[in-house]
């Protein structure tokens, strides 16, 4: 996930009532940058927007959720995926996570809550990765500066010894 402050979330859901439920719940929990689609083809047309997260069903008309994820990952490997499906199949969930999905949530009365919890975890994980990357850059930078200072001291010592002789 690239943006942690206001991530762009695509929700693909063919059930209008459920789509509105998810959209309303996400917006009530601080996720305002959400776009909804009825199917994968609509989503693919808007990929230039570079979504941070795509929430989708495993089965919907047209291409499957897995097919869509593979297509999107080709162009946008940094995009995360959360599957929100009525299919309570452990094998499918494991398969999707193995090929790159961040989470698999079974649709039920707690799924909007679980979705936000999963998104929050992805955002936190992204923040942690950015902090680690910044720390690594800082440590490398510190040792580069230290190395340069030592080299300058050594060179000054050599040149100053030549002038004093």
ABEGO torsion letter per residue (X at the ends): XABAABBBBBBBBABAAAAAAAAAAAAAAGBABBBBBABAAAAAAAAAAGBABBBBBABBBEBBAAAAAAAAAAABAABBBBBBBABBBAAAAAAAAAAGBABBBBBBAAAAAAAAAAAAAAAAAAAAAAAAAAAAAAAAAAAAAAAAAAAAAAAAAAAAAAAAX
